[in-house]
Protein backbone atom coordinates (compact mmCIF):
# COMPACT_ATOMS: atom_id res chain seq x y z
CA UNK A 1 0.00 0.00 0.00
CA UNK A 2 2.87 2.39 0.74
CA UNK A 3 4.44 1.74 -2.64
CA UNK A 4 1.06 2.28 -4.31
CA UNK A 5 0.71 5.69 -2.64
CA UNK A 6 4.19 6.64 -3.80
CA UNK A 7 3.05 6.20 -7.40
CA UNK A 8 -0.62 7.17 -7.16
CA UNK A 9 -0.35 10.57 -5.50
CA UNK A 10 2.08 12.12 -8.03
CA UNK A 11 0.34 10.37 -10.91
CA UNK A 12 -3.06 11.78 -9.91
CA UNK A 13 -1.62 15.28 -9.64
CA UNK A 14 -0.18 15.07 -13.14
CA UNK A 15 -3.28 13.43 -14.64
CA UNK A 16 -5.71 15.91 -13.08
CA UNK A 17 -3.65 18.91 -14.18
CA UNK A 18 -3.45 17.56 -17.73
CA UNK A 19 -6.68 15.64 -18.39
CA UNK A 20 -9.06 16.67 -15.61
CA UNK A 21 -10.18 14.94 -12.42
CA UNK A 22 -12.51 12.50 -14.22
CA UNK A 23 -9.57 10.92 -16.07
CA UNK A 24 -7.92 10.13 -12.74
CA UNK A 25 -10.75 7.74 -11.81
CA UNK A 26 -10.73 6.02 -15.20
CA UNK A 27 -6.95 5.52 -15.22
CA UNK A 28 -6.75 4.19 -11.66
CA UNK A 29 -9.71 1.87 -12.32
CA UNK A 30 -8.04 0.54 -15.47
CA UNK A 31 -4.78 -0.09 -13.59
CA UNK A 32 -6.66 -1.85 -10.78
CA UNK A 33 -8.59 -4.07 -13.20
CA UNK A 34 -5.39 -4.93 -15.07
CA UNK A 35 -3.66 -5.87 -11.82
CA UNK A 36 -6.66 -8.00 -10.81
CA UNK A 37 -6.48 -9.83 -14.13
CA UNK A 38 -2.74 -10.46 -13.75
CA UNK A 39 -3.32 -11.73 -10.19
CA UNK A 40 -6.12 -14.03 -11.40
CA UNK A 41 -3.86 -15.54 -14.08
CA UNK A 42 -0.74 -15.95 -11.92
CA UNK A 43 -2.06 -16.78 -8.43
CA UNK A 44 -3.42 -20.20 -7.42
CA UNK A 45 -4.93 -21.65 -4.26
CA UNK A 46 -2.48 -24.54 -3.99
CA UNK A 47 0.98 -25.24 -5.39
CA UNK A 48 -0.25 -28.37 -7.20
CA UNK A 49 -2.72 -26.22 -9.18
CA UNK A 50 0.03 -24.01 -10.59
CA UNK A 51 0.70 -24.95 -14.23
CA UNK A 52 4.32 -23.77 -14.20
CA UNK A 53 5.59 -25.21 -10.94
CA UNK A 54 8.41 -27.72 -11.20
CA UNK A 55 8.35 -31.19 -9.74
CA UNK A 56 11.32 -30.27 -7.57
CA UNK A 57 9.39 -27.41 -6.00
CA UNK A 58 6.38 -29.62 -5.40
CA UNK A 59 8.52 -32.22 -3.63
CA UNK A 60 10.18 -29.55 -1.50
CA UNK A 61 6.82 -28.08 -0.48
CA UNK A 62 5.48 -31.55 0.27
CA UNK A 63 8.03 -31.83 3.08
CA UNK A 64 6.61 -28.76 4.82
CA UNK A 65 4.27 -29.92 7.63
CA UNK A 66 0.76 -28.53 7.22
CA UNK A 67 -2.00 -29.17 9.74
CA UNK A 68 -5.23 -30.40 8.20
CA UNK A 69 -7.26 -29.83 11.37
CA UNK A 70 -8.20 -26.39 12.64
CA UNK A 71 -7.32 -25.90 16.33
CA UNK A 72 -9.79 -24.03 18.55
CA UNK A 73 -9.29 -20.28 18.82
CA UNK A 74 -8.17 -19.37 22.38
CA UNK A 75 -10.42 -16.31 22.63
CA UNK A 76 -10.02 -15.87 26.38
CA UNK A 77 -6.23 -16.00 26.21
CA UNK A 78 -6.28 -13.52 23.34
CA UNK A 79 -8.47 -11.07 25.27
CA UNK A 80 -6.19 -11.35 28.32
CA UNK A 81 -3.01 -10.84 26.28
CA UNK A 82 -1.28 -7.51 26.97
CA UNK A 83 0.88 -7.70 23.83
CA UNK A 84 -2.24 -8.29 21.74
CA UNK A 85 -3.87 -5.13 23.07
CA UNK A 86 -0.64 -3.22 22.56
CA UNK A 87 -0.53 -4.37 18.95
CA UNK A 88 -4.20 -3.50 18.42
CA UNK A 89 -3.87 0.00 19.91
CA UNK A 90 -0.74 0.66 17.87
CA UNK A 91 -2.48 -0.42 14.69
CA UNK A 92 -5.44 1.88 15.40
CA UNK A 93 -3.15 4.83 16.18
CA UNK A 94 -0.95 4.19 13.17
CA UNK A 95 -3.93 3.93 10.82
CA UNK A 96 -5.32 7.20 12.19
CA UNK A 97 -1.98 8.92 11.63
CA UNK A 98 -1.64 7.59 8.08
CA UNK A 99 -5.13 8.88 7.27
CA UNK A 100 -4.18 12.30 8.63
CA UNK A 101 -1.08 12.44 6.43
CA UNK A 102 -2.76 11.02 3.32
CA UNK A 103 -6.11 12.77 3.67
CA UNK A 104 -5.23 16.13 5.16
CA UNK A 105 -1.64 16.52 3.97
CA UNK A 106 -2.69 17.42 0.40
CA UNK A 107 -5.50 19.61 1.78
CA UNK A 108 -2.98 21.49 3.92
CA UNK A 109 -0.71 21.98 0.92
CA UNK A 110 -3.57 23.30 -1.19
CA UNK A 111 -5.31 25.69 1.18
CA UNK A 112 -2.48 26.70 3.52
CA UNK A 113 0.50 26.59 1.17
CA UNK A 114 -1.38 27.46 -2.01
CA UNK A 115 0.18 24.74 -4.18
CA UNK A 116 -1.29 23.80 -7.54
CA UNK A 117 -2.64 20.27 -8.02
CA UNK A 118 0.38 18.98 -9.97
CA UNK A 119 2.96 20.21 -7.44
CA UNK A 120 0.70 19.08 -4.61
CA UNK A 121 0.53 15.54 -5.97
CA UNK A 122 4.27 15.25 -6.47
CA UNK A 123 5.13 16.61 -3.01
CA UNK A 124 2.40 14.50 -1.37
CA UNK A 125 4.14 11.38 -2.63
CA UNK A 126 7.44 12.28 -0.92
CA UNK A 127 6.32 11.40 2.65
CA UNK A 128 5.20 7.96 1.51
CA UNK A 129 8.48 7.45 -0.33
CA UNK A 130 10.26 8.41 2.89
CA UNK A 131 8.15 5.89 4.79
CA UNK A 132 9.13 3.12 2.39
CA UNK A 133 12.83 4.00 2.54
CA UNK A 134 12.66 4.38 6.31
CA UNK A 135 10.98 1.01 6.66
CA UNK A 136 13.75 -0.73 4.73
CA UNK A 137 16.68 1.07 6.36
CA UNK A 138 15.40 1.19 9.94
CA UNK A 139 14.21 -2.42 9.90
CA UNK A 140 17.67 -3.60 8.84
CA UNK A 141 19.22 -1.39 11.52
CA UNK A 142 16.89 -2.87 14.14
CA UNK A 143 17.74 -6.41 13.03
CA UNK A 144 21.44 -5.60 13.32
CA UNK A 145 20.99 -4.24 16.84
CA UNK A 146 19.07 -7.36 17.89
CA UNK A 147 21.22 -10.01 16.20
CA UNK A 148 24.44 -8.37 17.43
CA UNK A 149 23.15 -8.53 21.00
CA UNK A 150 23.19 -4.78 21.56
CA UNK A 151 19.52 -4.79 22.52
CA UNK A 152 17.04 -7.55 23.25
CA UNK A 153 14.26 -8.39 20.82
CA UNK A 154 11.67 -7.10 23.29
CA UNK A 155 13.42 -3.77 23.77
CA UNK A 156 13.96 -3.50 20.04
CA UNK A 157 10.24 -3.86 19.39
CA UNK A 158 9.43 -1.32 22.10
CA UNK A 159 11.96 1.27 20.94
CA UNK A 160 11.18 1.14 17.24
CA UNK A 161 7.44 0.89 17.79
CA UNK A 162 7.56 4.00 19.99
CA UNK A 163 9.63 5.88 17.43
CA UNK A 164 7.17 4.97 14.69
CA UNK A 165 4.32 6.64 16.60
CA UNK A 166 5.95 9.49 18.52
CA UNK A 167 8.05 10.68 15.57
CA UNK A 168 5.14 11.39 13.21
CA UNK A 169 3.09 12.88 16.07
CA UNK A 170 5.85 15.41 16.79
CA UNK A 171 6.13 16.10 13.06
CA UNK A 172 2.41 16.91 12.83
CA UNK A 173 2.72 19.36 15.73
CA UNK A 174 5.75 21.01 14.09
CA UNK A 175 3.81 21.20 10.83
CA UNK A 176 1.45 23.66 12.45
CA UNK A 177 4.35 26.00 13.13
CA UNK A 178 5.80 25.80 9.62
CA UNK A 179 3.61 28.66 8.47
CA UNK A 180 3.63 29.14 4.69
CA UNK A 181 7.15 27.77 4.32
CA UNK A 182 6.72 24.98 1.78
CA UNK A 183 10.19 23.51 2.32
CA UNK A 184 9.74 23.35 6.09
CA UNK A 185 6.24 21.86 5.86
CA UNK A 186 7.27 19.15 3.41
CA UNK A 187 10.42 18.43 5.44
CA UNK A 188 8.38 17.83 8.60
CA UNK A 189 6.06 15.49 6.72
CA UNK A 190 8.97 13.60 5.16
CA UNK A 191 10.83 13.25 8.47
CA UNK A 192 7.66 12.15 10.27
CA UNK A 193 6.87 9.45 7.73
CA UNK A 194 10.50 8.34 7.56
CA UNK A 195 10.36 7.69 11.31
CA UNK A 196 7.02 5.93 10.83
CA UNK A 197 9.03 3.39 8.86
CA UNK A 198 10.28 2.15 12.24
CA UNK A 199 6.96 0.34 12.47
CA UNK A 200 8.47 -2.39 10.28
CA UNK A 201 10.66 -3.34 13.24
CA UNK A 202 7.94 -2.65 15.81
CA UNK A 203 4.26 -3.28 15.34
CA UNK A 204 4.56 -5.21 12.06
CA UNK A 205 7.19 -7.56 13.47
CA UNK A 206 5.40 -7.93 16.81
CA UNK A 207 2.51 -9.71 15.12
CA UNK A 208 4.97 -12.30 13.78
CA UNK A 209 6.61 -12.64 17.20
CA UNK A 210 3.23 -13.29 18.82
CA UNK A 211 2.12 -15.84 16.25
CA UNK A 212 2.25 -19.49 17.40
N, C-alpha and C positions, 0 to 999 in steps of 0.2 A: 504493500500500500504506500509506503514511503517513496519507493522508486516511481510508482505511478504518479504521485503528486509532483515529483520533480519534473516530470515531462508534461503533465496535464496543465499545470498552472501557467507556465510560459506559453505553451501551445495555444491555450484558450485566449490569452491576451493578444497574441499575434493574429489568430483567426478572427476574433471579434473586431479588432481594429481594421482588418482587411476585408472581411466578408460579411460582417454583421453577427449579432449574437445568435441568430437562428442557426447559422452554419455550425456553430460550436456544438450544438446538440446533435446535429446530424453526423458530424465527423466522429465525435466520441461514441455515439451509438454504433456507427459502422465499425470502429476499432474494436469495441466490446463484442459485437457479434462475430467478427473475424476471429478474435481470440477464443471465443466459445467454440467455434467450429474447429479450430486447431486443437483445442483441449479434447473435444469429442473424438477426434480422429486419432489422437496420440495417447490418450489416457485410458486405462482398462482397470476393471475391478480386481482382477487377480493376475499374477504373473503368467499363469498358463494360458490366459486368454490373449496375451500379447502376440501378434503375428510375427514380430521381428526379434523375439527373445531367443537367445542361444540355449542349446541344451546344457552347456556348462553353467550358465546362469541359473537355469531351472534347478539343476542338481545342487548348486550352492545354496539357493534359497530353501530347498527342501530340508536342509540340515538345520534351519533356524526353527527352534521350538515355538509353536503357536498353539495357544490354548483354544480348544473348541467349545469349552463350556464358559458361560458368563458368570463370574463370581458375584455374590451379592454386594450391592453398594453400601459401604459403611456410613450411612447418613449421619448417625449420631457422632461418630468419631470426626467426621468432616466438620460438623457444626461446632464441635469443641476444639478444633484445631486453631491455635493462634496464628501459625504461619499462613493458613488458608485465608483467614480474615485479613491478614496483612497484605497478602497478594491481591485479594479482592478490592480492598480499599485503594491500593496503589493503582490498580487497573482503572477504577472509576475516576480517580484524580488525574491520572495520565490522559485518559480519554477526554475529560473536560478541558484540560490544558491544550490538547491537540486541536480540539474544536475551536477554542479561543484563537489560537494562532491561525488556523486555516480559514475560519469563518470571519473573524473580525480583523485579522491582519490586513487583508486587501481593502476592507472598508476603511480602516485607519489610514492606509496609504492614499486612498482616494479623497476622503473628505478632510483629513487633517493635513496631509502632505501635498495634496493637489496633483497627484500623479495621473497621467493618462493611462488608459486601459492596457496598452501594450507594455509600457514601462512597469506598470503595476504587476502584470502577470509575470514578467521576467524576474522582478525583484522578489515576488512572493514565492517563487520556486527556490530561492537561495536558502531560506531556513530549512526546508526539507532536504535539500542537498547536504547542508551542514549536519542534519540529523543522521543521514545515511553514513556520511564520512565519520562522524563521531561514533556511531554505533560500531563500525568496523575497527577503528583505531582503539577506542577505549575498551572494547571487549577484549581485544588482544592484550592490551596493557593489564587489564584485570586478571586474565588467565596467567600472564607472566608473574604477577604478584602472588597469585595463589600457588601455582606449580613450583615456584622458587622458594616457597615457604616464608615469604615476607609477611603475609597476612593469611589468616585462616579463611576457608571458604565462606563460613558464616559472616565474618567481618567484611569480607569482600562484597558479599551480596548486600549487606547493610550499607556500606559506604557508597557503593555505586548506585544503589537504588535511591538513597537520599540525595545524591548529587543530581540524579535524573529528574527529581521533583523540585528540589529547592532552587537549582540553577535557573530553570525556566521561569519559576515564580518571581525570583529577583529580577530577571530580565524584563518581565512584564511590568513590574513596578518602575524600573528605570525607563521603560519606554514612555511612560507618562511624563517624564521630565526631559525627554528629548526635544520637545518643542516641534518646530518645523524643520529641524535638521534631518534631512533624508539619510545622510550617511550614518549619523548616530542611531537613528531609529532602526535602520536595517541591520546595523552592527549588533544592537541589543537582541534583535530577533534571531540573528544568525548564531550568536554566542549561546543564547538560551536553548535553541534547538540542538546545537552541537552538544551541549551538556546533557540534553535529554537522551542523546545516544547512549549514555551510561546505562540506560534501562536494559540494554542488551545483556549486561553483566549483572543486572539486579533482578527486577521483576520478571523479565522473560526467562532468565535462567533459573529463577527460584521455582517456577512451575515444573521444570524438568527435575530439579533436586527433590521436589516433594512427591513426584510420581513414583508409584511402586515399582 
